[in-house]
């Protein structure tokens, strides 16, 4: 049967690729973005949907996996990562496209949480990133440098030094080295972690970006693996660029004072977008002759429907108490239901400082085993359960009631989530 399905599946993927490809050669300010090969798990899911006669969903998933998205470099030896970079660049060259690479191997990665790992120490990381740079050579690429590296600096992890021996000074040294190594080639555009519009304040992240060497880089990335809406991300990223311009301009009264920068938290109220104009006005009043030059890119791989508040689980038929809703809201970054693909990747943004919308997080990949044991789920099983759900407390702690299953490990394919992302895409897939 797999041989019989091969031709229809190939046709689906070819058709989907044609629909997402750039229709004409890119102008100098534009780039055709690279489409990496789909994962075997994605192909299997598409085949299964087609075999069952669900050609509509099979076509949606085929479109999703043949849309430009990033290739993640998550470890390996220096030789291995150089080979991976070279392979990706060769594939991108055949598409006449620019690849997006995510360097994700910083020591103490993700505060030793769901995506724990990374190089053992600063010297090992420097050697690894040097191999990434060597693999790039003189070829064009976008590099997303270490998601969460500035949002989750070591001192914010709250872990004992005996088991987590990483320091902020090492983190900043590693990022400065990485930017310097990667930006030696003028064809490579490097972006540093700007977190997102519901996380670090503008002043805090601007200070961290400056310490990490943002002036050597092209700019910042925001919203990687998150769900914040485009209007908020545009304001937030613009304010970061403006704050950096203000505090690095000796002629500005706020020179060298990032903590003075207005943010999404003041004078605006983060949860009330109608107030964000107050912060925009603040920058208009304080920029003076300071000129923003820090560019940014936005990850739109999962923000089509915006963030999930989890408040719906308080209503029928779930009837979850306020304490459960609070825990669910705190873990809403982890495989939330109801998410949809966001705007398609493009370098045609119409906004001078916005270089691209990108799909950085691979759509369909799990954020981790989101459960009560990890602190991102809670559930009152006496208020709502299903016959197929676990009944013993130990198993319930490893279960995700929002999906009715045990989630795959971080980076593994999550078929239920993948299909929902495709079905709820905004703009819609066809």
C-alpha positions as CSV (number, residue, x, y, z in Angstrom):
1,X,0.0,0.0,0.0
2,X,2.9,2.4,0.7
3,X,4.1,2.0,-2.9
4,X,0.6,2.8,-4.1
5,X,0.5,5.9,-1.9
6,X,3.9,7.1,-3.0
7,X,2.8,8.7,-6.2
8,X,-0.2,10.7,-4.7
9,X,2.0,11.8,-1.8
10,X,4.8,12.9,-4.1
11,X,2.2,14.9,-6.1
12,X,0.9,16.5,-2.9
13,X,4.3,17.6,-1.9
14,X,5.3,18.9,-5.3
15,X,2.0,20.8,-5.5
16,X,2.5,22.2,-2.1
17,X,6.0,23.2,-2.8
18,X,4.9,25.0,-6.0
19,X,2.3,26.9,-4.0
20,X,4.8,28.2,-1.4
21,X,7.7,29.0,-3.7
22,X,8.5,32.5,-4.8
23,X,6.8,33.1,-8.1
24,X,9.5,35.2,-9.6
25,X,13.3,35.8,-9.0
26,X,13.9,37.7,-5.9
27,X,14.8,41.4,-6.1
28,X,18.0,42.5,-4.4
29,X,16.1,43.3,-1.1
30,X,14.3,40.0,-1.2
31,X,15.3,36.4,-0.6
32,X,13.9,33.0,-1.6
33,X,13.9,31.1,1.7
34,X,14.9,27.5,2.0
35,X,12.5,24.6,2.5
36,X,14.2,21.7,4.3
37,X,13.2,18.1,3.7
38,X,10.2,17.1,5.8
39,X,10.8,14.7,8.7
40,X,9.9,11.0,8.2
41,X,7.3,11.3,10.9
42,X,5.6,14.1,9.0
43,X,5.6,12.1,5.8
44,X,4.1,9.1,7.6
45,X,1.3,11.2,9.0
46,X,0.5,12.6,5.6
47,X,0.5,9.1,4.1
48,X,-1.8,7.9,6.8
49,X,-4.2,10.8,6.2
50,X,-4.2,10.1,2.5
51,X,-4.7,6.4,3.0
52,X,-7.8,7.0,5.1
53,X,-9.2,9.3,2.4
54,X,-8.6,12.5,4.3
55,X,-7.0,14.3,1.4
56,X,-8.0,17.7,2.7
57,X,-5.9,17.4,5.9
58,X,-3.1,15.6,4.0
59,X,-2.9,18.5,1.7
60,X,-2.8,21.0,4.6
61,X,0.0,19.2,6.2
62,X,1.9,18.8,2.9
63,X,1.6,22.6,2.5
64,X,2.9,23.1,6.0
65,X,6.0,21.0,5.7
66,X,6.9,22.4,2.3
67,X,6.8,26.0,3.6
68,X,10.3,27.6,4.3
69,X,11.4,26.9,7.9
70,X,14.5,26.8,9.9
71,X,17.1,24.0,10.3
72,X,18.1,23.5,14.0
73,X,21.7,22.8,14.9
74,X,21.4,21.3,18.4
75,X,24.8,19.7,19.2
76,X,27.2,17.2,17.9
77,X,31.0,17.5,17.6
78,X,32.5,20.4,15.7
79,X,33.1,18.1,12.7
80,X,29.5,16.9,12.8
81,X,27.9,20.3,12.9
82,X,30.2,21.6,10.1
83,X,28.9,18.7,8.0
84,X,25.3,19.4,8.9
85,X,25.8,23.1,7.9
86,X,27.5,22.1,4.6
87,X,24.7,19.7,3.8
88,X,22.0,22.3,4.4
89,X,23.8,24.9,2.4
90,X,24.1,22.5,-0.5
91,X,20.4,21.7,-0.4
92,X,19.6,25.4,-0.2
93,X,21.8,26.1,-3.2
94,X,19.8,23.6,-5.3
95,X,16.7,25.6,-4.4
96,X,18.5,29.0,-5.1
97,X,17.4,29.8,-1.6
98,X,18.7,31.3,1.7
99,X,18.6,28.9,4.7
100,X,17.7,29.9,8.2
101,X,19.9,28.1,10.7
102,X,19.2,28.0,14.5
103,X,22.4,27.6,16.6
104,X,21.2,26.0,19.8
105,X,24.1,24.5,21.8
106,X,24.8,27.1,24.4
107,X,26.1,25.7,27.8
108,X,23.3,25.5,30.3
109,X,20.6,25.6,27.6
110,X,17.0,26.2,28.7
111,X,17.9,26.3,32.4
112,X,18.2,22.5,32.2
113,X,14.5,22.2,31.6
114,X,12.6,20.5,28.7
115,X,15.3,21.3,26.1
116,X,18.3,20.8,28.4
117,X,21.6,20.1,26.9
118,X,24.2,22.2,25.1
119,X,28.0,22.3,25.1
120,X,29.8,21.3,28.3
121,X,31.7,24.6,28.7
122,X,32.7,27.8,27.1
123,X,35.7,26.3,25.3
124,X,33.6,23.5,23.8
125,X,31.0,26.0,22.7
126,X,33.5,28.3,21.1
127,X,34.9,25.3,19.1
128,X,31.4,24.3,18.1
129,X,30.4,27.7,16.9
130,X,33.7,28.2,15.0
131,X,32.8,25.1,13.1
132,X,29.4,26.5,12.3
133,X,31.1,29.6,10.9
134,X,33.6,27.5,9.0
135,X,30.8,25.5,7.4
136,X,29.0,28.7,6.3
137,X,32.1,29.9,4.4
138,X,31.1,32.7,2.0
139,X,27.5,31.6,1.5
140,X,24.3,33.4,2.4
141,X,22.5,32.4,5.5
142,X,20.3,33.7,8.3
143,X,21.5,32.6,11.8
144,X,19.1,32.6,14.8
145,X,21.7,32.6,17.6
146,X,20.6,30.6,20.7
147,X,16.9,31.0,21.5
148,X,16.2,31.8,25.1
149,X,19.9,32.5,25.8
150,X,19.1,36.1,26.9
151,X,15.7,35.4,28.2
152,X,17.0,32.7,30.5
153,X,20.4,33.9,31.6
154,X,22.1,31.5,34.1
155,X,21.4,33.8,37.1
156,X,17.7,33.7,36.4
157,X,17.5,29.9,36.5
158,X,17.6,29.6,40.3
159,X,19.7,26.4,40.2
160,X,22.6,25.4,42.6
161,X,26.0,26.0,41.2
162,X,27.0,22.5,42.1
163,X,24.7,21.1,39.4
164,X,24.5,24.2,37.2
165,X,27.9,25.7,37.1
166,X,27.2,28.4,34.4
167,X,27.5,32.1,34.9
168,X,26.1,35.2,33.2
169,X,29.7,36.3,32.4
170,X,30.3,33.1,30.5
171,X,27.0,33.4,28.7
172,X,27.8,36.9,27.4
173,X,31.3,35.9,26.4
174,X,30.0,32.9,24.5
175,X,27.5,35.0,22.6
176,X,30.0,37.7,21.8
177,X,32.4,35.1,20.5
178,X,29.6,33.6,18.4
179,X,28.5,36.9,16.9
180,X,32.1,37.8,16.1
181,X,32.8,34.4,14.5
182,X,29.6,34.3,12.4
183,X,29.5,38.0,11.3
184,X,33.0,37.8,9.8
185,X,31.2,36.8,6.6
186,X,29.1,39.7,5.2
187,X,26.7,37.2,3.7
188,X,25.6,35.9,7.1
189,X,22.9,37.8,9.1
190,X,23.0,37.0,12.8
191,X,20.2,37.7,15.2
192,X,20.3,37.6,19.0
193,X,17.5,36.6,21.4
194,X,15.0,39.4,22.0
195,X,12.5,37.1,23.8
196,X,8.9,38.3,23.1
197,X,6.3,40.9,23.9
198,X,4.9,39.2,27.0
199,X,8.3,38.4,28.6
200,X,11.3,40.6,29.2
201,X,10.8,44.4,29.4
202,X,12.4,46.5,26.6
203,X,15.0,48.0,28.9
204,X,16.0,44.6,30.4
205,X,16.4,42.9,27.1
206,X,18.1,45.9,25.5
207,X,20.8,45.8,28.2
208,X,21.3,42.1,27.7
209,X,21.5,42.5,24.0
210,X,24.1,45.2,24.2
211,X,26.2,43.1,26.6
212,X,25.9,40.2,24.2
213,X,27.3,42.2,21.3
214,X,24.1,43.1,19.3
215,X,26.0,45.9,17.7
216,X,28.2,43.4,15.9
217,X,25.1,41.5,14.7
218,X,22.3,42.3,12.2
219,X,19.8,42.5,15.0
220,X,17.4,40.5,17.2
221,X,14.8,37.8,16.8
222,X,11.5,37.7,18.7
223,X,8.8,35.2,19.5
224,X,10.7,32.0,18.8
225,X,8.6,29.0,19.7
226,X,5.9,31.4,21.1
227,X,2.5,32.7,20.1
228,X,2.3,36.5,20.6
229,X,0.3,38.5,18.0
230,X,2.1,40.4,15.2
231,X,1.0,44.0,16.2
232,X,2.5,43.5,19.7
233,X,5.7,42.0,18.3
234,X,6.1,44.9,15.9
235,X,5.8,47.5,18.6
236,X,8.0,45.6,21.0
237,X,10.8,45.0,18.5
238,X,10.7,48.6,17.3
239,X,11.0,49.8,20.9
240,X,14.0,47.6,21.4
241,X,15.7,49.1,18.4
242,X,14.7,52.6,19.6
243,X,15.9,51.9,23.2
244,X,19.3,50.7,21.9
245,X,19.6,53.8,19.7
246,X,18.8,56.1,22.7
247,X,21.2,54.5,25.2
248,X,24.1,54.2,22.8
249,X,23.9,57.9,21.6
250,X,26.2,60.1,23.7
251,X,24.1,63.1,22.7
252,X,20.9,61.6,24.2
253,X,20.1,62.5,27.8
254,X,19.4,58.8,28.5
255,X,22.8,57.6,27.2
256,X,23.9,54.4,28.9
257,X,20.7,54.0,30.8
258,X,18.5,51.2,29.4
259,X,16.5,50.9,32.6
260,X,15.0,54.3,31.7
261,X,13.5,53.0,28.5
262,X,9.7,52.7,28.3
263,X,8.3,49.2,27.7
264,X,5.2,47.1,27.3
265,X,4.8,47.3,31.1
266,X,5.1,51.1,31.5
267,X,3.6,53.5,30.6
268,X,1.7,50.8,28.6
269,X,-0.1,47.9,30.3
270,X,1.1,44.7,28.7
271,X,-2.3,43.0,28.9
272,X,-4.1,46.0,27.3
273,X,-2.9,46.6,23.8
274,X,-5.0,49.8,23.6
275,X,-2.5,51.4,26.0
276,X,0.6,50.6,24.0
277,X,0.4,53.9,22.1
278,X,1.6,55.5,25.4
279,X,5.0,53.8,25.0
280,X,5.2,54.6,21.3
281,X,4.6,58.3,22.3
282,X,7.4,58.1,24.9
283,X,9.9,57.0,22.3
284,X,8.7,59.8,19.9
285,X,9.4,62.3,22.7
286,X,12.8,60.8,23.7
287,X,14.5,59.7,20.5
288,X,15.7,63.2,19.6
289,X,18.3,62.7,16.9
290,X,19.1,59.1,17.9
291,X,18.6,56.8,14.9
292,X,17.4,53.2,15.4
293,X,19.5,50.8,13.3
294,X,18.9,47.4,15.0
295,X,16.9,45.2,12.7
296,X,14.7,42.3,13.7
297,X,12.9,39.1,12.5
298,X,9.7,37.6,13.9
299,X,8.9,33.9,14.3
300,X,5.4,33.4,13.0
301,X,5.4,29.6,13.0
302,X,2.6,29.3,15.6
303,X,1.1,32.7,16.3
304,X,-1.8,32.7,13.8
305,X,-4.4,32.6,16.6
306,X,-2.4,34.3,19.3
307,X,-1.6,33.0,22.8
308,X,-3.9,30.6,24.7
309,X,-5.3,32.0,27.9
310,X,-6.6,28.6,29.2
311,X,-9.7,30.3,30.7
312,X,-11.9,28.0,28.6
313,X,-11.1,25.1,30.8
314,X,-13.0,26.8,33.7
315,X,-16.2,26.4,31.8
316,X,-18.3,23.3,31.0
317,X,-17.6,20.5,30.5
318,X,-14.2,20.8,32.2
319,X,-15.1,22.9,35.3
320,X,-11.5,23.3,36.4
321,X,-10.8,25.5,39.5
322,X,-8.9,28.8,39.5
323,X,-5.7,27.2,40.8
324,X,-5.6,24.8,37.9
325,X,-6.3,27.6,35.4
326,X,-3.5,29.6,36.9
327,X,-1.0,26.7,36.5
328,X,-2.2,26.0,32.9
329,X,-1.8,29.7,32.0
330,X,1.7,29.7,33.4
331,X,2.6,26.8,31.2
332,X,0.7,28.1,28.1
333,X,4.0,28.2,26.2
334,X,4.2,24.4,26.2
335,X,2.2,22.6,23.5
336,X,-1.0,24.7,24.0
337,X,-4.1,23.6,22.2
338,X,-5.8,26.0,19.8
339,X,-2.6,27.4,18.1
340,X,-2.4,27.9,14.4
341,X,0.3,28.7,11.9
342,X,1.0,32.4,11.4
343,X,1.9,34.5,8.4
344,X,4.1,32.7,5.8
345,X,7.8,33.3,5.9
346,X,8.9,36.2,3.7
347,X,11.5,38.9,3.4
348,X,8.9,41.2,1.8
349,X,7.8,42.9,5.0
350,X,7.1,46.5,4.1
351,X,8.7,47.6,7.4
352,X,12.2,49.1,7.2
353,X,13.6,47.5,10.4
354,X,11.7,44.2,10.0
355,X,13.9,41.9,7.9
356,X,11.6,38.9,7.7
357,X,8.8,36.8,9.0
358,X,10.2,33.3,9.6
359,X,9.1,29.9,10.7
360,X,11.9,29.3,13.2
361,X,10.2,26.8,15.5
362,X,9.6,23.7,13.3
363,X,5.7,23.5,13.2
364,X,4.6,20.1,14.5
365,X,7.5,19.5,16.8
366,X,6.7,19.1,20.5
367,X,7.9,21.6,23.1
368,X,8.4,18.7,25.5
369,X,6.5,16.4,27.7
370,X,4.1,19.0,29.1
371,X,2.7,17.6,32.3
372,X,2.2,18.2,36.0
373,X,5.6,16.6,36.8
374,X,7.2,19.4,34.8
375,X,5.1,22.1,36.5
376,X,3.3,23.3,33.4
377,X,0.1,21.3,33.8
378,X,-2.4,20.7,36.6
379,X,-5.8,19.0,36.5
380,X,-8.7,18.2,38.8
381,X,-9.6,14.7,37.5
382,X,-12.7,14.6,39.8
383,X,-14.2,17.5,37.8
384,X,-13.5,16.1,34.4
385,X,-12.0,12.9,33.0
386,X,-12.5,10.4,30.2
387,X,-12.6,6.6,30.4
388,X,-9.3,6.3,28.5
389,X,-7.4,8.7,30.9
390,X,-5.2,7.4,33.7
391,X,-6.6,7.0,37.1
392,X,-3.5,6.6,39.3
393,X,-1.8,9.8,40.5
394,X,1.7,8.7,39.3
395,X,0.6,8.3,35.7
396,X,-1.6,11.4,35.8
397,X,1.5,13.5,36.7
398,X,3.0,12.4,33.3
399,X,-0.2,12.9,31.3
400,X,-1.3,16.0,29.4
401,X,-5.0,16.5,29.9
402,X,-5.2,19.3,27.3
403,X,-4.4,16.8,24.5
404,X,-5.5,13.6,26.2
405,X,-2.2,11.9,25.8
406,X,1.4,11.8,27.0
407,X,3.2,14.4,24.9
408,X,6.3,13.5,22.8
409,X,9.7,14.6,24.0
410,X,11.0,18.1,23.0
411,X,11.8,18.1,19.3
412,X,9.8,15.0,18.4
413,X,6.9,15.1,16.0
414,X,3.5,15.7,17.7
415,X,1.0,14.7,15.1
416,X,-2.1,16.0,16.9
417,X,-0.6,19.4,17.3
418,X,0.8,19.5,13.8
419,X,-2.6,18.9,12.3
420,X,-4.2,21.6,14.5
421,X,-1.6,24.1,13.5
422,X,-2.3,23.4,9.8
423,X,-6.1,23.4,10.3
424,X,-6.2,26.7,12.3
425,X,-3.6,28.6,10.2
426,X,-4.1,32.3,9.8
427,X,-3.9,33.1,6.9
428,X,-5.5,29.8,6.1
429,X,-3.9,27.0,4.1
430,X,-5.9,25.6,1.2
